[in-house]
């Protein structure tokens, strides 16, 4: 009996010790968050002295998320780790420059809201709109807000990307999620739009609005020849407008040449944004621009 009591006391002591370690880790994590906040305060002041600077850095965020996935190990689910980091990044960005997230809920509010909350947290205000055009108008009218639009699905607003063509119009700056994988808790593929300076934009994939007076069957093959992909298509101005993604090194002149050879002469081509290359964990889901993690 005395031996059982001793064993129980030893197990209880071990439990107390483990809980103490967890408490020390929690305190250190909180201390580091406070320290990060102090650095952000210094960053804001440094940017102010330099005449300001954009708080959004989608290229840097994509790099951070990829590095996070590559170094992660252990029992803690990746979803939890990614979610924690997304809240940290988005909240500290909000501290630098307050912004709201405008989202198109016309395809269903639940998935869109989950996506916005996972990637931007609850500190950042969420504003729902019905339709891509309403989101684009809201971002265009705001000083530094973001818009979230589905990158695929029904096109109730037609060729909405044509509203991003004008130089002063918002542009696509990111594609979420940064890390794509099966059963992602916020796996809805979305574009993020903003009025963002070129120095802060990701430079892996270029997005273009291509207007064709007349559709030709050889158009998909012509775009594919340049490692491009047609993301969306809709009637526009008596012809057809395409939203096309290509590697950033592909020039508009090259696209025009390939399209002309396919019989689609005199296309109108305009840049409407860019985003980081897709980063996927499952070969079955890999796409034209996927970068797979080695296992």
Wavefront OBJ file of the C-alpha trace (Angstrom):
o trace
v 0.000 0.000 0.000
v 2.860 2.323 0.925
v 4.476 1.585 -2.454
v 1.261 2.572 -4.266
v 1.144 5.834 -2.289
v 4.751 6.557 -3.228
v 4.064 5.898 -6.883
v 1.023 8.186 -6.788
v 3.079 10.913 -5.096
v 5.791 10.548 -7.758
v 3.193 10.783 -10.564
v 1.561 13.802 -8.902
v 4.944 15.521 -8.549
v 5.687 14.845 -12.228
v 2.307 16.322 -13.191
v 2.994 19.457 -11.151
v 6.404 19.786 -12.785
v 4.945 19.422 -16.289
v 2.261 22.003 -15.568
v 4.946 24.318 -14.280
v 6.818 23.943 -17.568
v 3.654 24.758 -19.515
v 3.098 27.851 -17.358
v 6.675 29.012 -18.027
v 6.200 28.501 -21.773
v 2.898 30.422 -21.724
v 4.545 33.314 -19.877
v 7.442 33.372 -22.337
v 5.081 33.282 -25.330
v 3.147 36.218 -23.892
v 6.386 38.105 -23.218
v 7.481 37.566 -26.817
v 4.140 38.858 -28.136
v 4.566 41.980 -26.012
v 8.103 42.377 -27.374
v 6.792 41.953 -30.924
v 4.293 44.713 -30.247
v 7.091 47.011 -29.062
v 9.021 46.340 -32.274
v 5.918 47.081 -34.341
v 5.659 50.410 -32.523
v 9.246 51.162 -33.553
v 8.442 50.046 -37.100
v 5.519 52.463 -37.289
v 7.781 55.309 -36.169
v 10.504 54.340 -38.669
v 7.964 54.281 -41.515
v 6.610 57.652 -40.410
v 10.096 59.178 -40.633
v 10.550 57.708 -44.113
v 7.289 59.197 -45.312
v 5.058 56.221 -44.666
v 4.943 52.730 -46.072
v 2.426 50.036 -46.802
v 1.545 47.789 -43.851
v 0.502 44.950 -46.166
v 3.336 42.754 -47.407
v 1.675 39.753 -49.094
v 5.011 38.504 -50.435
v 6.508 38.455 -46.945
v 3.408 36.850 -45.456
v 3.516 34.067 -48.058
v 7.196 33.439 -47.288
v 6.459 33.335 -43.557
v 3.640 30.815 -44.014
v 5.767 28.558 -46.210
v 8.650 28.643 -43.727
v 6.224 27.869 -40.912
v 4.947 24.765 -42.680
v 8.419 23.529 -43.567
v 9.759 23.752 -40.019
v 6.630 22.514 -38.218
v 6.786 19.176 -36.423
v 5.164 17.431 -33.498
v 1.597 16.719 -32.422
v 0.129 20.211 -32.688
v -2.063 20.322 -35.840
v -0.769 22.542 -38.616
v -4.205 24.204 -38.806
v -3.757 25.528 -35.268
v -0.220 26.768 -35.906
v -1.180 28.493 -39.158
v -4.261 30.034 -37.555
v -2.240 31.427 -34.641
v 0.334 32.965 -36.981
v -2.310 34.429 -39.272
v -3.987 36.157 -36.311
v -0.628 37.469 -35.081
v 0.375 38.821 -38.500
v -3.027 40.328 -39.331
v -3.507 41.909 -35.908
v -0.063 43.510 -35.865
v -0.696 44.763 -39.408
v -3.941 46.276 -38.114
v -1.935 47.999 -35.384
v 0.220 49.647 -38.051
v -2.740 50.867 -40.098
v -6.364 50.204 -39.203
v -8.254 48.486 -42.008
v -11.440 46.542 -42.664
v -11.981 43.410 -44.726
v -14.823 43.648 -47.275
v -16.036 40.250 -48.477
v -18.380 39.007 -51.183
v -20.912 36.713 -49.524
v -22.998 36.116 -52.660
v -21.656 32.555 -52.953
v -22.515 31.747 -49.339
v -21.688 33.655 -46.170
v -20.395 30.811 -43.982
v -17.372 29.802 -46.054
v -16.410 33.393 -46.828
v -16.693 34.459 -43.205
v -14.649 31.439 -42.068
v -11.966 32.313 -44.599
v -11.823 35.963 -43.549
v -11.770 35.183 -39.836
v -9.094 32.487 -40.207
v -6.773 34.729 -42.221
v -7.473 38.099 -40.573
v -8.731 37.246 -37.090
v -11.497 38.968 -35.118
v -9.768 42.259 -34.373
v -10.021 43.360 -38.013
v -13.594 44.515 -38.856
v -15.465 42.278 -41.312
v -17.918 43.887 -43.745
v -20.123 41.674 -45.920
v -21.284 42.722 -49.401
v -23.442 40.948 -51.953
v -21.383 40.788 -55.126
v -17.825 41.330 -56.301
v -18.576 44.773 -57.708
v -19.766 46.036 -54.316
v -16.550 44.792 -52.703
v -14.380 46.461 -55.348
v -16.283 49.746 -54.952
v -15.869 49.626 -51.154
v -12.115 49.026 -51.378
v -11.753 51.734 -54.030
v -13.512 54.234 -51.770
v -11.487 53.371 -48.648
v -7.998 54.510 -47.719
v -6.444 51.128 -46.927
v -9.075 48.400 -46.741
v -8.898 44.904 -48.207
v -11.438 43.017 -50.300
v -11.941 39.260 -50.459
v -13.431 37.672 -53.597
v -13.876 34.044 -54.601
v -11.263 33.031 -57.154
v -13.616 30.488 -58.720
v -17.299 29.656 -58.852
v -20.418 31.313 -60.310
v -19.866 34.745 -61.873
v -22.992 36.588 -60.789
v -21.214 39.889 -61.478
v -19.806 38.847 -64.846
v -16.260 39.943 -65.654
v -15.672 41.734 -62.337
v -11.892 41.779 -62.900
v -12.307 44.415 -65.621
v -13.051 46.883 -62.814
v -9.437 46.455 -61.673
v -7.901 47.660 -64.951
v -7.720 51.403 -64.358
v -4.374 52.529 -62.843
v -6.013 53.895 -59.677
v -8.306 50.869 -59.229
v -7.636 48.204 -56.575
v -5.537 45.244 -57.689
v -5.320 41.592 -56.687
v -2.473 41.308 -54.177
v -2.800 37.763 -52.811
v -4.418 34.390 -53.225
v -5.522 32.615 -50.052
v -4.922 30.294 -48.403
v -1.158 30.799 -48.651
v -0.696 27.078 -47.942
v -3.184 24.815 -49.724
v -3.935 21.342 -48.412
v -6.845 18.903 -48.121
v -9.353 19.656 -45.353
v -7.994 23.148 -44.736
v -10.337 24.821 -42.193
v -10.464 27.902 -44.441
v -9.747 26.272 -47.770
v -12.037 28.427 -49.915
v -9.789 29.805 -52.702
v -10.073 33.585 -52.627
v -8.329 36.637 -54.035
v -7.426 39.597 -51.852
v -7.686 43.018 -53.475
v -6.259 46.328 -52.277
v -4.839 49.627 -53.418
v -1.239 48.565 -52.942
v 2.036 50.028 -54.167
v 4.076 47.868 -56.573
v 6.945 47.659 -54.090
v 4.763 45.662 -51.694
v 3.161 43.293 -54.218
v 4.108 39.637 -54.563
v 5.915 38.967 -57.833
v 5.452 35.257 -58.651
v 2.211 35.146 -60.645
v 0.809 37.917 -62.838
v -2.937 38.288 -63.318
v -4.297 39.884 -66.484
v -7.663 40.838 -67.878
v -7.733 39.809 -71.537
v -10.612 41.054 -73.690
v -11.222 39.217 -76.953
v -13.516 40.582 -79.676
v -14.329 36.983 -80.548
v -13.649 33.644 -78.873
v -11.389 31.140 -80.630
v -11.038 27.484 -79.689
v -7.249 27.739 -79.759
v -7.135 30.347 -76.978
v -6.704 27.915 -74.023
v -3.824 26.141 -75.784
v -2.180 29.476 -76.632
v -2.271 30.561 -72.990
v -1.144 27.139 -71.773
v 1.874 27.348 -74.106
v 3.162 30.165 -71.880
v 2.470 28.143 -68.697
v -0.650 30.216 -68.181
v -4.089 29.335 -66.895
v -7.557 30.759 -67.560
v -9.060 31.346 -64.113
v -12.389 32.819 -65.209
v -14.272 33.795 -68.351
v -17.364 35.934 -68.944
v -19.084 37.845 -71.767
v -17.986 41.470 -71.903
v -18.483 44.345 -74.316
v -19.806 42.169 -77.137
v -16.860 39.782 -76.836
v -15.298 37.751 -74.057
v -13.132 38.721 -71.100
v -10.707 36.308 -69.458
v -8.917 36.426 -66.123
v -5.564 34.812 -66.844
v -2.646 33.843 -64.583
v 0.891 33.464 -65.912
v 4.376 33.347 -64.428
v 5.444 36.928 -63.766
v 8.139 36.845 -66.475
v 5.627 36.418 -69.299
v 5.170 39.742 -71.120
v 1.847 40.978 -72.467
v 3.428 41.085 -75.933
v 4.129 37.351 -75.723
v 0.529 36.675 -74.782
v -0.723 38.830 -77.642
v 1.534 36.961 -80.075
v 0.343 33.517 -78.973
v -3.291 34.616 -79.101
v -2.836 36.076 -82.588
v -1.435 32.733 -83.807
v -4.567 31.078 -82.364
v -6.737 33.421 -84.428
v -7.616 35.780 -81.572
v -6.293 38.987 -83.060
v -6.259 42.417 -81.402
v -6.773 41.351 -77.795
v -6.842 43.993 -75.057
v -4.490 42.952 -72.247
v -4.143 44.679 -68.861
v -2.467 43.759 -65.575
v -4.990 43.475 -62.732
v -2.706 42.149 -60.009
v -0.232 39.538 -58.878
v 0.196 37.023 -56.103
v 2.660 34.585 -54.607
v 3.013 31.145 -56.152
v 0.686 28.480 -54.818
v 2.207 26.306 -52.107
v 0.539 22.911 -51.747
v 1.090 19.886 -49.551
v -0.707 17.258 -51.588
v 0.435 16.158 -55.038
v -3.150 15.336 -56.007
v -4.052 19.006 -55.583
v -0.986 20.456 -57.252
v -1.659 22.875 -60.091
v 0.290 24.682 -62.767
v 1.936 26.978 -60.242
v 2.226 24.602 -57.301
v 5.364 24.329 -55.209
v 5.256 21.064 -53.356
v 6.854 20.352 -49.995
v 9.299 17.478 -50.125
v 8.377 14.653 -47.825
l 1 2 3 4 5 6 7 8 9 10 11 12 13 14 15 16 17 18 19 20 21 22 23 24 25 26 27 28 29 30 31 32 33 34 35 36 37 38 39 40 41 42 43 44 45 46 47 48 49 50 51 52 53 54 55 56 57 58 59 60 61 62 63 64 65 66 67 68 69 70 71 72 73 74 75 76 77 78 79 80 81 82 83 84 85 86 87 88 89 90 91 92 93 94 95 96 97 98 99 100 101 102 103 104 105 106 107 108 109 110 111 112 113 114 115 116 117 118 119 120 121 122 123 124 125 126 127 128 129 130 131 132 133 134 135 136 137 138 139 140 141 142 143 144 145 146 147 148 149 150 151 152 153 154 155 156 157 158 159 160 161 162 163 164 165 166 167 168 169 170 171 172 173 174 175 176 177 178 179 180 181 182 183 184 185 186 187 188 189 190 191 192 193 194 195 196 197 198 199 200 201 202 203 204 205 206 207 208 209 210 211 212 213 214 215 216 217 218 219 220 221 222 223 224 225 226 227 228 229 230 231 232 233 234 235 236 237 238 239 240 241 242 243 244 245 246 247 248 249 250 251 252 253 254 255 256 257 258 259 260 261 262 263 264 265 266 267 268 269 270 271 272 273 274 275 276 277 278 279 280 281 282 283 284 285 286 287 288 289 290 291 292 293 294 295
